[in-house]
Amino acid sequence: MSTASNADLQSAPQIHAAWQPWAAAGLIVLLGIFANQAQTWTGGRTLVFALTLGIALGVVLQRTRFCFYCHARDWLQRDDPRGILAIALALAVGVVGMTVVQSSWVANPQAGQLPPEMHIGPVSWVLVLAGLAFGAGMSVSGSCISAHWYRLAEGSTVSPFALLGTGLGFAIGFHTWNPLYSVAVADAPVVWMPQHLGYGGALAVQLGGLGLWAAWIWQRHVKRQAGAPRPLAAPVARDLRSLWQSLWTGRWNYALGGALVGLISVFAIVRMRPLGVTATLGSQVRGALQTQGWVPERLNGLDGFAGCATLPQESWATPNALVLVGLMGGAFVAALASRQFTPRLPTRRDALRGIAGGTLLGWGAMTGLGCTIGTLLSGGMAGALSAWVFGAAMLAALWLGFRFQAWQSARAAV
């Protein structure tokens, strides 16, 4: 085959994807029209704020590839700590910002009053089980729920089935909630760390813990990489044109992604509830099933807990729903602008992985009152002990899942 033919073949995908930046521009216009219409609805300013915040979050998640599962996999399997350190940075930025916000709401945290609507949940073995199930769901489906939302914009063949499975997991969770609540959740402590340590003490404990964890990760990485050749540094953009092009090629810096996710989470609480990406899905599933009599009308104590609430809404136009619409819209804009929308037909394995993993994700999110964004990120930033318990259980499940995958690979190689 001639050199010219090779060049033509190499350029074909780029030619095929040339329409994508134009589609991104068109989608921005449509989102602007939608935002203008949303401003006329009840609570329009908050809805537009939620939509804008969701768009920003979608762009950041897609361009930085901010994914709890992927970052944990890179660290545990490939000894690449950049992603997991970005998660630690997001939590650290959010803890500082959320402490400032909460201290203006609850002047004396030790008086017994919890900050309104913060994701502070009960701590029991049920929460550990929820975290383990969620982590297992991530291992099976290949992403957490938030990442599945933005990977729709990349043409993922697993994500549609994973989100369908998430709805099924929520349905199962609604059926198991009342027995679990009676056995362990009803009397479980709801621990808000500033209530026991004060704002300064809670801030010091959480930042200190994150700092020690990050230092241990980095030290471990340095020891393993001692003597290994260092990769050449990537060229730095030197003019506006190359800087603009660099925004839509490859991926953005890990640390930038962590810092932006932390800041977006803090901005969210200024005008609305904490970030979460499961409340809309959960409330829609619950409302539909209760209408058919397939879910208990009374879910004991569930609606009294702060978290990703699943109480059916009279209207779909809620801030949480607009964040989700914006997240997907922003992710599509970013994926199309960077020519990373690469759809293909799903296989049976894609469908089975998605539904099985999504079911575990949904059950874990419903039982744990949120996912990696709601329970871990928003809860951890608020100083909820439940966030750190959920995160530790989730990470343990991922570690076990990666060990199992390694065992399977070694066995297949024999």
C-alpha positions in Angstrom: 0.0 0.0 0.0 1.4 3.4 -0.9 2.4 6.2 1.5 -0.4 8.4 0.2 -3.0 5.7 0.9 -1.7 5.4 4.5 -2.0 9.1 5.0 -5.5 9.0 3.6 -6.5 6.3 6.0 -5.0 8.1 9.0 -6.8 11.3 8.2 -10.2 9.6 7.5 -11.3 9.6 11.2 -10.5 13.3 11.5 -12.5 14.0 8.3 -15.3 11.9 9.5 -15.4 13.8 12.8 -15.1 17.3 11.3 -18.8 17.9 11.9 -18.5 17.5 15.6 -17.1 21.0 16.6 -20.0 22.5 14.5 -22.5 20.3 16.4 -20.9 21.5 19.7 -21.5 25.1 18.6 -25.1 24.4 17.7 -25.6 22.6 21.0 -24.3 25.7 22.9 -27.0 27.8 21.1 -29.7 25.3 22.0 -28.6 25.3 25.7 -28.7 29.1 25.6 -32.3 29.1 24.3 -33.3 26.5 26.9 -31.7 28.6 29.7 -33.6 31.7 28.4 -36.9 29.7 28.6 -36.1 28.2 32.0 -35.7 31.7 33.4 -39.5 32.3 32.9 -40.4 29.3 35.1 -41.0 29.3 38.8 -37.6 29.7 40.5 -36.1 30.5 37.2 -33.0 32.2 38.4 -32.0 29.2 40.5 -32.9 26.8 37.7 -30.6 28.7 35.2 -27.9 28.8 37.8 -28.3 25.0 38.2 -28.2 24.5 34.5 -25.0 26.7 34.1 -23.3 24.9 37.0 -24.2 21.5 35.4 -22.8 22.6 32.0 -19.5 23.6 33.7 -19.4 20.3 35.6 -20.1 18.3 32.5 -17.3 20.1 30.6 -14.8 19.6 33.5 -15.7 15.9 34.0 -15.4 15.1 30.3 -12.2 17.1 29.5 -10.4 16.0 32.7 -11.8 12.4 32.6 -12.7 12.9 36.3 -13.9 9.4 37.2 -13.6 7.8 40.6 -13.4 4.3 39.1 -10.8 5.3 36.5 -8.6 7.2 39.0 -8.7 4.3 41.5 -7.8 1.8 38.7 -4.9 3.9 37.5 -3.6 4.1 41.1 -4.2 0.5 42.2 -3.4 -1.2 38.9 -1.0 1.1 37.1 0.7 3.0 39.9 -0.4 6.3 38.4 -1.4 8.5 41.4 -2.4 11.6 39.6 -6.1 10.8 39.4 -6.5 9.7 43.0 -4.6 12.8 44.1 -7.0 14.9 42.1 -9.9 13.4 44.1 -8.1 14.2 47.3 -7.6 17.8 46.0 -11.3 18.1 45.1 -12.2 17.0 48.6 -9.7 19.4 50.2 -10.8 22.4 48.2 -14.4 21.5 49.0 -13.8 21.0 52.8 -12.3 24.5 53.1 -15.1 26.1 51.0 -17.9 24.2 52.7 -16.5 25.1 56.2 -16.7 28.8 55.3 -20.3 28.4 54.1 -21.5 26.2 57.0 -20.0 28.5 59.6 -22.2 31.3 58.3 -25.3 29.2 58.6 -24.6 27.5 61.9 -22.6 29.8 64.1 -22.2 27.3 66.9 -21.9 23.8 65.5 -21.8 22.2 68.9 -25.3 23.4 69.8 -26.9 20.3 68.3 -28.3 21.8 65.1 -27.2 20.3 61.8 -26.6 22.5 58.7 -29.7 22.4 56.5 -29.8 20.0 53.5 -26.2 18.9 53.8 -25.5 15.3 53.0 -25.0 14.0 56.5 -26.3 10.4 56.8 -26.5 7.7 59.4 -23.4 5.5 60.0 -24.0 1.7 60.3 -23.1 -1.6 58.8 -25.8 -0.9 56.2 -23.8 2.1 54.9 -20.7 -0.1 54.7 -22.7 -2.7 52.7 -24.0 0.1 50.4 -20.4 1.3 49.8 -19.2 -2.2 49.0 -22.1 -2.7 46.6 -21.4 0.6 44.9 -17.7 -0.2 44.5 -18.6 -3.6 43.1 -21.0 -1.9 40.6 -18.2 0.4 39.5 -15.9 -2.6 38.9 -18.5 -4.5 36.9 -19.8 -1.5 34.8 -16.5 0.4 34.5 -17.6 3.7 36.0 -19.5 5.4 38.7 -22.9 6.9 38.1 -21.7 10.4 37.4 -19.1 9.1 34.9 -21.8 7.1 33.1 -23.8 10.3 32.6 -21.0 12.1 30.9 -19.8 9.0 29.0 -23.1 9.0 27.2 -21.7 12.0 25.3 -18.7 9.9 24.2 -20.9 7.2 22.7 -20.3 4.6 25.5 -22.1 1.4 24.8 -22.2 0.4 28.4 -23.5 3.6 30.0 -27.1 3.4 28.7 -27.5 -0.1 30.1 -25.7 0.9 33.3 -28.1 3.8 33.9 -31.0 1.5 33.1 -29.6 -0.9 35.7 -29.2 1.9 38.2 -33.0 2.5 38.0 -33.5 -1.2 38.6 -31.1 -1.0 41.6 -33.1 1.9 43.0 -36.3 -0.2 42.7 -34.7 -3.1 44.6 -33.4 -0.6 47.2 -36.9 0.8 47.9 -38.0 -2.8 48.7 -35.1 -3.5 51.0 -35.1 -0.2 52.7 -37.8 -0.7 55.4 -36.3 -4.0 56.8 -32.8 -2.5 56.8 -34.0 0.7 58.4 -35.7 -1.3 61.2 -32.7 -3.5 61.9 -29.8 -1.0 61.8 -30.5 2.5 60.3 -33.2 3.8 62.7 -30.9 3.9 65.7 -27.6 4.6 63.8 -25.7 7.8 64.8 -25.7 10.7 62.4 -22.2 12.2 62.9 -21.4 15.7 61.8 -17.7 16.2 62.7 -17.9 20.0 63.5 -20.5 19.1 66.1 -18.0 17.1 68.0 -14.7 18.9 67.1 -15.8 22.4 66.2 -15.1 23.9 62.8 -11.4 24.3 63.3 -11.0 20.8 64.7 -13.0 19.1 62.0 -11.1 21.1 59.3 -7.8 20.1 60.8 -8.7 16.4 61.0 -10.1 16.2 57.5 -7.3 18.2 55.8 -4.7 16.4 57.9 -6.1 13.0 56.9 -6.3 13.9 53.2 -2.7 15.3 53.4 -1.3 12.2 55.1 -3.1 10.0 52.6 -1.8 12.0 49.6 1.7 12.0 51.1 1.6 8.2 51.5 0.4 7.7 48.0 3.1 9.9 46.5 5.9 8.4 48.6 4.8 4.9 47.6 4.8 6.0 44.0 8.2 7.6 44.2 9.7 4.5 45.7 8.3 2.3 43.0 9.4 4.6 40.3 13.0 5.0 41.6 15.4 4.5 38.8 12.8 4.4 36.1 13.3 6.7 33.0 11.3 9.9 33.2 9.0 10.7 30.2 9.7 13.8 28.2 7.6 16.8 29.2 4.8 17.7 26.8 5.3 20.9 24.8 3.7 24.0 26.3 1.3 26.1 24.3 3.0 29.4 23.5 0.3 31.4 21.6 -3.4 31.8 21.8 -4.1 29.6 18.8 -2.2 26.6 20.2 -3.6 27.3 23.7 -7.1 27.1 22.3 -6.3 23.9 20.4 -4.8 22.3 23.5 -8.2 22.7 25.3 -9.8 20.3 22.8 -7.0 17.7 22.4 -6.0 15.0 24.9 -7.2 15.7 28.4 -6.9 18.6 30.9 -4.5 18.5 33.8 -5.5 16.2 36.7 -5.0 18.8 39.4 -7.0 21.3 37.4 -9.9 18.8 37.3 -9.7 18.2 41.0 -9.6 21.9 41.9 -12.5 22.8 39.5 -14.7 19.9 40.8 -14.1 21.1 44.4 -14.9 24.7 43.5 -18.1 23.8 41.5 -19.3 21.8 44.5 -18.9 24.8 46.8 -20.6 27.2 44.3 -23.5 24.8 44.2 -24.3 25.2 47.9 -24.4 28.9 47.7 -27.6 29.0 45.6 -29.1 25.5 46.0 -28.7 22.1 47.6 -25.3 20.2 47.5 -24.3 18.5 44.3 -25.8 15.1 43.6 -26.6 13.2 40.4 -29.0 10.4 41.6 -31.9 12.3 43.2 -33.7 12.9 39.9 -33.4 9.4 38.7 -34.3 8.0 42.1 -37.4 10.2 42.5 -38.6 9.4 39.0 -38.3 5.6 39.6 -39.9 5.9 43.0 -42.8 8.0 41.7 -43.4 5.6 38.7 -43.3 2.5 40.9 -45.5 3.9 43.7 -48.1 4.8 41.1 -48.3 1.2 40.1 -48.2 0.0 43.7 -44.8 -1.7 43.2 -43.0 0.2 45.9 -44.1 0.7 49.6 -46.0 4.0 50.0 -44.2 4.5 53.3 -40.4 4.3 53.3 -39.6 4.6 57.0 -37.4 7.6 57.8 -36.0 7.9 54.3 -37.3 11.4 53.5 -36.0 12.7 56.9 -32.4 12.1 56.0 -30.3 14.7 54.1 -28.8 13.3 50.9 -29.9 12.6 47.4 -33.6 12.8 48.2 -35.9 10.4 46.2 -39.2 12.0 47.2 -41.3 12.2 44.0 -41.6 15.8 42.7 -44.7 17.4 41.2 -42.5 18.9 38.4 -39.4 17.6 36.7 -38.0 21.2 36.6 -36.0 21.1 39.8 -32.4 22.4 40.4 -31.1 18.8 40.6 -32.7 17.9 37.3 -31.3 21.0 35.7 -27.8 20.2 37.0 -28.2 16.8 35.3 -29.4 18.3 32.0 -26.5 20.7 32.1 -24.0 18.0 33.0 -25.0 15.9 29.9 -25.2 19.0 27.7 -21.8 20.2 28.8 -20.3 16.8 28.4 -21.7 16.6 24.8 -20.3 20.0 24.0 -16.9 19.0 25.3 -16.9 15.6 23.6 -18.0 17.0 20.3 -15.7 20.0 20.4 -12.8 17.6 21.0 -14.0 15.0 18.4 -14.3 12.3 21.1 -17.9 11.2 20.3 -17.2 7.7 19.0 -20.5 5.7 19.1 -20.7 2.0 18.1 -23.2 -0.8 18.4 -23.4 -2.4 21.8 -22.6 -6.1 22.3 -24.4 -8.5 24.5 -21.4 -8.3 26.9 -21.9 -4.5 27.1 -25.5 -4.9 28.0 -24.9 -7.5 30.6 -22.0 -5.5 32.2 -24.1 -2.4 32.2 -27.2 -3.8 33.7 -25.5 -6.0 36.3 -23.1 -3.2 37.4 -25.8 -0.5 37.2 -28.1 -2.6 39.5 -25.3 -2.7 42.1 -24.7 1.0 41.7 -28.4 1.9 42.1 -28.9 -0.3 45.2 -25.7 1.1 46.8 -26.7 4.7 45.9 -30.2 4.3 47.2 -29.2 2.6 50.4 -26.2 4.9 51.0 -28.3 8.0 50.2 -26.1 9.0 47.3 -23.2 8.1 45.1 -19.6 9.3 44.7 -20.8 12.9 44.1 -23.6 13.1 46.6 -22.5 10.9 49.5 -18.7 11.0 49.2 -17.9 14.3 47.6 -20.7 16.5 49.0 -20.9 14.7 52.3 -17.1 14.6 52.8 -16.9 18.4 52.2 -19.7 19.0 54.7 -17.8 17.0 57.4 -20.1 14.0 57.5 -18.5 10.8 58.9 -20.9 8.8 56.6 -19.0 10.1 53.6 -15.6 8.7 54.7 -17.2 5.4 55.7 -18.9 5.1 52.4 -15.7 6.0 50.5 -13.5 3.6 52.4 -16.0 0.7 51.8 -16.2 1.7 48.1 -12.4 1.7 47.8 -12.1 -1.6 49.5 -14.5 -3.1 47.0 -12.6 -1.7 44.1 -9.3 -3.1 45.5 -10.9 -6.6 45.8 -12.3 -6.3 42.3 -8.9 -5.4 40.8 -7.3 -8.3 42.7 -10.0 -10.6 41.4 -9.4 -9.4 37.8 -5.6 -9.9 38.2 -6.2 -13.5 39.5 -8.5 -14.2 36.5 -5.8 -12.9 34.1 -3.1 -15.0 35.7 -5.3 -18.1 35.7 -6.1 -17.6 32.0 -2.4 -17.2 31.1 -1.5 -20.6 32.6 
